Amino acid sequence: MDTREQTISLTEIFLTFARIGLTGFGGGMAIVALVERICVRQKGWITSEQFMHGLAFGQILGPFSLNVCTFTGHHLRGIRGGIVAAIGFILPSFLLVSLLSWLYFNYNELPQLQAALRGTNPVVIGLIVVVAIDMGRKQIRGANSALLALAAFGATVFLKLNAAWVLLAAALWSLVASIWRRRYS
C-alpha cells in the first residue's frame, strides 16, 4: 500500500501511536519492534528500508523509539503527522509512568513489588535480543553487511564508541564503497 496514493488521517496516526505507546513495554528496541510490526508489516505505511533509515536517524538524535514514531508520522503527513505521532506515543507512557511513579514512591518497601521488579529485567533483555536477531535477519544481506554489523558491534562493545560515531562511520564507509564500485566496476 503506497501512502502517497492515500491519506492517513491524523486521528488514525494518533490512535495507532497511542496504542503503541500504551502496549509497547520493554524500552527502546521493544518499542521499535512493535512500531516495525504495525507500521511496516501490518499497515504498510512505510517500507522496511525507510524504517531502518528512520531508526538510524533516531539513534543519532536521542530517544530512538520516539524518533522512529515521529519519523513515521512525518512520512505519512509531514510535520503535523510527526507531531501527532509523537504526542500519541508519549501521552500513554507519560500518564502510566506518572501513576507508576506515585505508586512506587508510596509503596516501594513492599517485598512483593521489589520481587516483581527484579523479575522484569531479564525479560527486557530477552526482548531486545529477539528484536536484534529479527532485524538482523531482514537487513544483513551478504558478507559486507555482516562485516559492517560485526564492526559496529565491536566498536560499541569493545571500543566503547558512541552509537552516533559508529553510524557516521558506517555511512561514510558505505558512501566511499559506493563511489569506489561506480568508478572501478
Helices and strands as residue ranges (DSSP letters): G 3-5, H 10-23, H 28-35, I 36-42, H 48-61, H 64-107, H 111-139, H 142-157, H 163-184
